[in-house]
Amino acid sequence: RMYGALTGLSKKMIGQRYGLEQLKKWRRGYETRPPPVSSFSPDYPGNDDRYVKHVKDIRISGRESLIRTLEAGRLQLARKLPHTESLKDCMERTIPYYTNVIVPSTIGQGKNVLISSSENAIRGLLMHLCDIPPERICDIEIPTGLPLLYDTQQKCIKLLDDPTGIEREYDFGAAGSEIFKPCDISFMLEELEAEAAAEAEAAAEAEAAEAQAQARGEEEADVKADVKVNDKQAS
C-alpha cells in the first residue's frame, strides 16, 4: 500500500503530529487516504526504476507524462502510479488478483495456497473473505506473523495452532468477532443427505434384487415339482 506523505514516518511520529484518531483513520480506515506524496518525491513510485521499468499493466497518465516531459525536455510517457492509497484503493488491486489468478490456479484445482503479504493486503483479503463491513474494519487488529487458515468449504477463519477456534489468546481488536464468524456447515449437511439418499437407493436395489432372486427360486421349485408329477403320471 502507498502511504503517500506518511511514507517513512513512524506511528509515534504521525500520532504526535496529527493525533492518534487521525492516525487510526489513515492506517485502518477503509476509504481515508493519507496526504498524497509529491510527484518529485523519492517516495513516489514513479521515481523508482522497479516500477518505471517493470510495471506495464497500468494506464498512461497525462498529468505525470506532462510533468516528466517538462522535466526531461523531451517526450516522456509516465504511468498513473498512486500518490497515496486507502485500503479500498489497495483492495481494488489485490482482490482482482486473488479472484482472477490465485483462485483459478490453486484453490479452484483443489490445492492449498499460502499467501504471505503486508498487513494491509491481508486486511483487505479478510474483509473480502469474511464480508466485514467497511465501518468495522478499522477496529480489527491482525497479529503480526500469525498464520490464519481460511476454509473455503466452511467459509470461515481458523487459527493454525487452534483449528477449532475455541482458544484465542491473540488480540484481534474490538471487531475481532467479524473474523471468527460461525462456520458454514451446510455443505456437510448436503453431503450427509446425499450419502443417506445413496445408501437408501442401494438398499432398495438390494432388496429388489433379493425379491427377484426369491421369486426366481420359487418359480424354479414349481417347475421341478411339475416335472416330478408328470414323471409319476408317465410311469
C-alpha atoms as a printed R data frame, in Angstrom:
    type eleno elety resid chain resno       x       y       z
1   ATOM     1    CA   ARG     A     1   0.000   0.000   0.000
2   ATOM     2    CA   MET     A     2   1.185   3.504  -0.818
3   ATOM     3    CA   TYR     A     3   1.079   5.656   2.337
4   ATOM     4    CA   GLY     A     4   1.731   8.915   0.500
5   ATOM     5    CA   ALA     A     5   3.406  11.666   2.504
6   ATOM     6    CA   LEU     A     6   3.425   9.388   5.568
7   ATOM     7    CA   THR     A     7   5.937   7.027   3.956
8   ATOM     8    CA   GLY     A     8   8.949   6.573   6.191
9   ATOM     9    CA   LEU     A     9   7.325   8.144   9.259
10  ATOM    10    CA   SER     A    10   6.866   6.120  12.428
11  ATOM    11    CA   LYS     A    11   3.449   5.612  14.008
12  ATOM    12    CA   LYS     A    12   4.636   7.544  17.052
13  ATOM    13    CA   MET     A    13   5.730  10.496  14.934
14  ATOM    14    CA   ILE     A    14   2.448  10.563  12.971
15  ATOM    15    CA   GLY     A    15   0.429  10.296  16.195
16  ATOM    16    CA   GLN     A    16   2.283  13.208  17.752
17  ATOM    17    CA   ARG     A    17   1.923  15.343  14.649
18  ATOM    18    CA   TYR     A    18  -1.671  14.587  13.614
19  ATOM    19    CA   GLY     A    19  -3.262  12.858  16.627
20  ATOM    20    CA   LEU     A    20  -3.981   9.198  17.318
21  ATOM    21    CA   GLU     A    21  -7.531   9.352  15.944
22  ATOM    22    CA   GLN     A    22  -6.333  10.622  12.565
23  ATOM    23    CA   LEU     A    23  -3.553   8.036  12.602
24  ATOM    24    CA   LYS     A    24  -6.142   5.298  13.077
25  ATOM    25    CA   LYS     A    25  -8.248   6.590  10.186
26  ATOM    26    CA   TRP     A    26  -5.262   6.632   7.859
27  ATOM    27    CA   ARG     A    27  -3.889   3.246   8.896
28  ATOM    28    CA   ARG     A    28  -7.073   1.246   9.484
29  ATOM    29    CA   GLY     A    29  -9.878   3.124   7.745
30  ATOM    30    CA   TYR     A    30 -11.460   1.883   4.538
31  ATOM    31    CA   GLU     A    31 -11.699   4.979   2.338
32  ATOM    32    CA   THR     A    32  -9.498   7.557   4.115
33  ATOM    33    CA   ARG     A    33  -6.315   8.270   2.165
34  ATOM    34    CA   PRO     A    34  -3.171   9.721   3.747
35  ATOM    35    CA   PRO     A    35  -1.877  13.041   2.319
36  ATOM    36    CA   PRO     A    36  -0.520  12.425  -1.207
37  ATOM    37    CA   VAL     A    37   3.191  12.437  -1.928
38  ATOM    38    CA   SER     A    38   4.664  14.833  -4.490
39  ATOM    39    CA   SER     A    39   5.476  13.596  -7.982
40  ATOM    40    CA   PHE     A    40   9.066  14.707  -7.319
41  ATOM    41    CA   SER     A    41   9.408  12.898  -4.003
42  ATOM    42    CA   PRO     A    42  11.827   9.947  -3.882
43  ATOM    43    CA   ASP     A    43   8.982   8.014  -2.202
44  ATOM    44    CA   TYR     A    44   6.749   8.338  -5.272
45  ATOM    45    CA   PRO     A    45   6.712   5.021  -7.211
46  ATOM    46    CA   GLY     A    46   7.128   6.955 -10.463
47  ATOM    47    CA   ASN     A    47  10.681   7.774  -9.345
48  ATOM    48    CA   ASP     A    48  11.530   4.142  -8.605
49  ATOM    49    CA   ASP     A    49  13.076   2.219 -11.516
50  ATOM    50    CA   ARG     A    50  11.452  -1.000 -10.317
51  ATOM    51    CA   TYR     A    51   8.035   0.453 -11.127
52  ATOM    52    CA   VAL     A    52   9.061   2.568 -14.106
53  ATOM    53    CA   LYS     A    53  10.741  -0.307 -15.951
54  ATOM    54    CA   HIS     A    54   8.626  -3.304 -14.961
55  ATOM    55    CA   VAL     A    55   5.032  -2.141 -14.391
56  ATOM    56    CA   LYS     A    56   3.174  -2.482 -17.692
57  ATOM    57    CA   ASP     A    57  -0.440  -3.084 -16.650
58  ATOM    58    CA   ILE     A    58  -1.281   0.477 -15.531
59  ATOM    59    CA   ARG     A    59  -2.543   3.094 -17.953
60  ATOM    60    CA   ILE     A    60  -0.524   6.137 -19.038
61  ATOM    61    CA   SER     A    61  -1.135   9.321 -17.001
62  ATOM    62    CA   GLY     A    62  -1.462  12.570 -18.945
63  ATOM    63    CA   ARG     A    63  -0.540  14.658 -15.900
64  ATOM    64    CA   GLU     A    64   2.520  12.606 -14.976
65  ATOM    65    CA   SER     A    65   3.600  12.415 -18.626
66  ATOM    66    CA   LEU     A    66   3.448  16.223 -18.862
67  ATOM    67    CA   ILE     A    67   5.496  16.617 -15.668
68  ATOM    68    CA   ARG     A    68   8.143  14.149 -16.866
69  ATOM    69    CA   THR     A    69   8.232  15.694 -20.350
70  ATOM    70    CA   LEU     A    70   8.799  19.216 -18.972
71  ATOM    71    CA   GLU     A    71  11.410  17.888 -16.571
72  ATOM    72    CA   ALA     A    72  13.331  15.947 -19.243
73  ATOM    73    CA   GLY     A    73  12.864  18.436 -22.106
74  ATOM    74    CA   ARG     A    74  11.609  15.662 -24.351
75  ATOM    75    CA   LEU     A    75   8.532  13.459 -24.582
76  ATOM    76    CA   GLN     A    76   8.258  11.112 -21.615
77  ATOM    77    CA   LEU     A    77   5.319   8.777 -21.023
78  ATOM    78    CA   ALA     A    78   4.581   8.006 -17.384
79  ATOM    79    CA   ARG     A    79   2.076   5.615 -15.897
80  ATOM    80    CA   LYS     A    80  -0.620   6.500 -13.381
81  ATOM    81    CA   LEU     A    81   1.074   5.203 -10.243
82  ATOM    82    CA   PRO     A    82  -0.565   6.084  -6.910
83  ATOM    83    CA   HIS     A    83   0.499   9.126  -4.890
84  ATOM    84    CA   THR     A    84  -1.434   7.720  -1.913
85  ATOM    85    CA   GLU     A    85  -3.806   4.822  -1.251
86  ATOM    86    CA   SER     A    86  -6.634   3.929   1.098
87  ATOM    87    CA   LEU     A    87  -7.467   0.346   1.993
88  ATOM    88    CA   LYS     A    88 -10.199   0.499  -0.642
89  ATOM    89    CA   ASP     A    89  -7.662   1.531  -3.278
90  ATOM    90    CA   CYS     A    90  -5.377  -1.304  -2.227
91  ATOM    91    CA   MET     A    91  -8.228  -3.827  -2.464
92  ATOM    92    CA   GLU     A    92  -9.022  -2.674  -5.992
93  ATOM    93    CA   ARG     A    93  -5.620  -4.089  -6.926
94  ATOM    94    CA   THR     A    94  -5.305  -7.114  -4.656
95  ATOM    95    CA   ILE     A    95  -8.797  -8.649  -4.698
96  ATOM    96    CA   PRO     A    96  -8.986  -8.973  -8.524
97  ATOM    97    CA   TYR     A    97  -5.581 -10.697  -8.423
98  ATOM    98    CA   TYR     A    98  -6.856 -13.080  -5.752
99  ATOM    99    CA   THR     A    99 -10.085 -13.932  -7.586
100 ATOM   100    CA   ASN     A   100  -8.682 -13.995 -11.146
101 ATOM   101    CA   VAL     A   101  -5.236 -15.515 -10.591
102 ATOM   102    CA   ILE     A   102  -4.820 -17.202  -7.209
103 ATOM   103    CA   VAL     A   103  -8.218 -18.915  -7.009
104 ATOM   104    CA   PRO     A   104  -8.244 -20.481 -10.518
105 ATOM   105    CA   SER     A   105  -4.622 -21.652 -10.347
106 ATOM   106    CA   THR     A   106  -4.712 -23.148  -6.841
107 ATOM   107    CA   ILE     A   107  -7.963 -23.277  -4.857
108 ATOM   108    CA   GLY     A   108 -10.020 -23.988  -7.967
109 ATOM   109    CA   GLN     A   109  -7.828 -27.057  -8.567
110 ATOM   110    CA   GLY     A   110  -8.237 -28.380  -5.030
111 ATOM   111    CA   LYS     A   111  -4.825 -27.147  -3.867
112 ATOM   112    CA   ASN     A   112  -3.820 -25.345  -0.700
113 ATOM   113    CA   VAL     A   113  -2.163 -21.956  -1.102
114 ATOM   114    CA   LEU     A   114  -0.022 -19.873   1.259
115 ATOM   115    CA   ILE     A   115  -0.458 -16.110   0.958
116 ATOM   116    CA   SER     A   116   2.223 -14.052   2.686
117 ATOM   117    CA   SER     A   117   1.816 -10.307   2.335
118 ATOM   118    CA   SER     A   118   1.669  -6.966   4.100
119 ATOM   119    CA   GLU     A   119  -0.897  -6.334   6.810
120 ATOM   120    CA   ASN     A   120  -2.947  -4.088   4.536
121 ATOM   121    CA   ALA     A   121  -3.229  -6.687   1.781
122 ATOM   122    CA   ILE     A   122  -4.204  -9.334   4.355
123 ATOM   123    CA   ARG     A   123  -6.671  -6.917   5.958
124 ATOM   124    CA   GLY     A   124  -8.349  -6.318   2.615
125 ATOM   125    CA   LEU     A   125  -8.411 -10.036   1.821
126 ATOM   126    CA   LEU     A   126 -10.029 -10.820   5.181
127 ATOM   127    CA   MET     A   127 -12.560  -8.070   4.541
128 ATOM   128    CA   HIS     A   128 -13.403  -9.736   1.232
129 ATOM   129    CA   LEU     A   129 -13.491 -13.327   2.514
130 ATOM   130    CA   CYS     A   130 -15.350 -12.633   5.766
131 ATOM   131    CA   ASP     A   131 -17.750  -9.958   4.463
132 ATOM   132    CA   ILE     A   132 -16.517  -7.434   7.035
133 ATOM   133    CA   PRO     A   133 -18.427  -4.113   6.833
134 ATOM   134    CA   PRO     A   134 -16.279  -1.055   5.961
135 ATOM   135    CA   GLU     A   135 -17.249   0.669   9.211
136 ATOM   136    CA   ARG     A   136 -15.896  -2.262  11.265
137 ATOM   137    CA   ILE     A   137 -12.563  -2.867   9.559
138 ATOM   138    CA   CYS     A   138 -10.808  -0.070  11.475
139 ATOM   139    CA   ASP     A   139 -11.468  -1.904  14.765
140 ATOM   140    CA   ILE     A   140  -9.786  -5.127  13.679
141 ATOM   141    CA   GLU     A   141  -6.229  -5.952  14.729
142 ATOM   142    CA   ILE     A   142  -4.178  -8.537  12.830
143 ATOM   143    CA   PRO     A   143  -1.363 -10.032  14.936
144 ATOM   144    CA   THR     A   144   1.970  -9.982  13.097
145 ATOM   145    CA   GLY     A   145   3.184 -13.338  11.824
146 ATOM   146    CA   LEU     A   146   0.132 -15.292  12.999
147 ATOM   147    CA   PRO     A   147  -0.914 -17.908  10.396
148 ATOM   148    CA   LEU     A   148  -4.644 -17.847   9.655
149 ATOM   149    CA   LEU     A   149  -6.469 -20.668   7.869
150 ATOM   150    CA   TYR     A   150  -9.423 -19.941   5.595
151 ATOM   151    CA   ASP     A   151 -11.655 -22.944   4.987
152 ATOM   152    CA   THR     A   152 -13.128 -22.437   1.524
153 ATOM   153    CA   GLN     A   153 -15.862 -25.005   2.142
154 ATOM   154    CA   GLN     A   154 -16.954 -23.868   5.590
155 ATOM   155    CA   LYS     A   155 -16.190 -20.243   4.649
156 ATOM   156    CA   CYS     A   156 -14.593 -19.315   7.955
157 ATOM   157    CA   ILE     A   157 -11.249 -18.386   9.504
158 ATOM   158    CA   LYS     A   158  -9.399 -20.718  11.857
159 ATOM   159    CA   LEU     A   159  -6.089 -20.447  13.690
160 ATOM   160    CA   LEU     A   160  -3.255 -22.739  12.620
161 ATOM   161    CA   ASP     A   161  -2.419 -23.608  16.232
162 ATOM   162    CA   ASP     A   162  -6.106 -23.931  17.157
163 ATOM   163    CA   PRO     A   163  -8.181 -25.209  14.200
164 ATOM   164    CA   THR     A   164 -11.319 -25.416  16.333
165 ATOM   165    CA   GLY     A   165 -11.207 -21.680  17.000
166 ATOM   166    CA   ILE     A   166 -12.147 -22.228  20.665
167 ATOM   167    CA   GLU     A   167  -8.971 -20.947  22.290
168 ATOM   168    CA   ARG     A   168  -7.978 -17.470  21.164
169 ATOM   169    CA   GLU     A   169  -5.070 -15.945  23.018
170 ATOM   170    CA   TYR     A   170  -4.493 -13.206  20.460
171 ATOM   171    CA   ASP     A   171  -5.858  -9.681  20.268
172 ATOM   172    CA   PHE     A   172  -7.894  -9.191  17.099
173 ATOM   173    CA   GLY     A   173  -9.338  -5.890  18.272
174 ATOM   174    CA   ALA     A   174 -12.822  -4.772  19.253
175 ATOM   175    CA   ALA     A   175 -14.275  -6.123  15.993
176 ATOM   176    CA   GLY     A   176 -12.377  -9.412  16.054
177 ATOM   177    CA   SER     A   177 -15.654 -11.327  16.055
178 ATOM   178    CA   GLU     A   178 -16.123 -10.213  12.436
179 ATOM   179    CA   ILE     A   179 -13.233 -12.503  11.513
180 ATOM   180    CA   PHE     A   180 -14.296 -15.508  13.550
181 ATOM   181    CA   LYS     A   181 -17.866 -15.927  12.376
182 ATOM   182    CA   PRO     A   182 -19.569 -19.337  12.709
183 ATOM   183    CA   CYS     A   183 -18.513 -21.775  10.025
184 ATOM   184    CA   ASP     A   184 -20.978 -22.704   7.307
185 ATOM   185    CA   ILE     A   185 -21.646 -26.449   7.599
186 ATOM   186    CA   SER     A   186 -24.492 -26.562   5.083
187 ATOM   187    CA   PHE     A   187 -22.225 -28.341   2.600
188 ATOM   188    CA   MET     A   188 -21.638 -31.060   5.225
189 ATOM   189    CA   LEU     A   189 -25.370 -31.500   5.689
190 ATOM   190    CA   GLU     A   190 -25.803 -31.716   1.929
191 ATOM   191    CA   GLU     A   191 -23.095 -34.381   1.759
192 ATOM   192    CA   LEU     A   192 -24.727 -36.350   4.570
193 ATOM   193    CA   GLU     A   193 -28.105 -36.114   2.865
194 ATOM   194    CA   ALA     A   194 -26.564 -37.260  -0.410
195 ATOM   195    CA   GLU     A   195 -24.860 -40.194   1.331
196 ATOM   196    CA   ALA     A   196 -28.102 -41.156   3.082
197 ATOM   197    CA   ALA     A   197 -30.004 -40.988  -0.222
198 ATOM   198    CA   ALA     A   198 -27.350 -43.122  -1.934
199 ATOM   199    CA   GLU     A   199 -27.465 -45.699   0.881
200 ATOM   200    CA   ALA     A   200 -31.256 -45.803   0.744
201 ATOM   201    CA   GLU     A   201 -31.178 -46.276  -3.030
202 ATOM   202    CA   ALA     A   202 -28.567 -49.033  -2.717
203 ATOM   203    CA   ALA     A   203 -30.647 -50.755  -0.014
204 ATOM   204    CA   ALA     A   204 -33.772 -50.553  -2.183
205 ATOM   205    CA   GLU     A   205 -31.906 -52.012  -5.154
206 ATOM   206    CA   ALA     A   206 -30.516 -54.840  -2.984
207 ATOM   207    CA   GLU     A   207 -33.997 -55.554  -1.610
208 ATOM   208    CA   ALA     A   208 -35.466 -55.625  -5.115
209 ATOM   209    CA   ALA     A   209 -32.686 -57.947  -6.320
210 ATOM   210    CA   GLU     A   210 -33.282 -60.249  -3.351
211 ATOM   211    CA   ALA     A   211 -37.031 -60.304  -4.068
212 ATOM   212    CA   GLN     A   212 -36.368 -61.128  -7.728
213 ATOM   213    CA   ALA     A   213 -33.957 -63.910  -6.747
214 ATOM   214    CA   GLN     A   214 -36.538 -65.327  -4.332
215 ATOM   215    CA   ALA     A   215 -39.241 -65.185  -6.998
216 ATOM   216    CA   ARG     A   216 -36.997 -66.997  -9.475
217 ATOM   217    CA   GLY     A   217 -36.235 -69.638  -6.846
218 ATOM   218    CA   GLU     A   218 -39.934 -70.200  -6.223
219 ATOM   219    CA   GLU     A   219 -40.609 -70.467  -9.974
220 ATOM   220    CA   GLU     A   220 -37.806 -72.988 -10.370
221 ATOM   221    CA   ALA     A   221 -39.182 -75.018  -7.437
222 ATOM   222    CA   ASP     A   222 -42.662 -75.046  -9.018
223 ATOM   223    CA   VAL     A   223 -41.189 -76.198 -12.338
224 ATOM   224    CA   LYS     A   224 -39.331 -79.056 -10.642
225 ATOM   225    CA   ALA     A   225 -42.486 -80.072  -8.795
226 ATOM   226    CA   ASP     A   226 -44.433 -80.157 -12.091
227 ATOM   227    CA   VAL     A   227 -41.703 -82.298 -13.680
228 ATOM   228    CA   LYS     A   228 -41.883 -84.805 -10.834
229 ATOM   229    CA   VAL     A   229 -45.668 -85.028 -11.077
230 ATOM   230    CA   ASN     A   230 -45.502 -85.583 -14.848
231 ATOM   231    CA   ASP     A   231 -42.854 -88.262 -14.367
232 ATOM   232    CA   LYS     A   232 -45.104 -90.141 -11.895
233 ATOM   233    CA   GLN     A   233 -48.077 -89.911 -14.221
234 ATOM   234    CA   ALA     A   234 -45.987 -91.200 -17.133
235 ATOM   235    CA   SER     A   235 -44.790 -94.168 -15.121
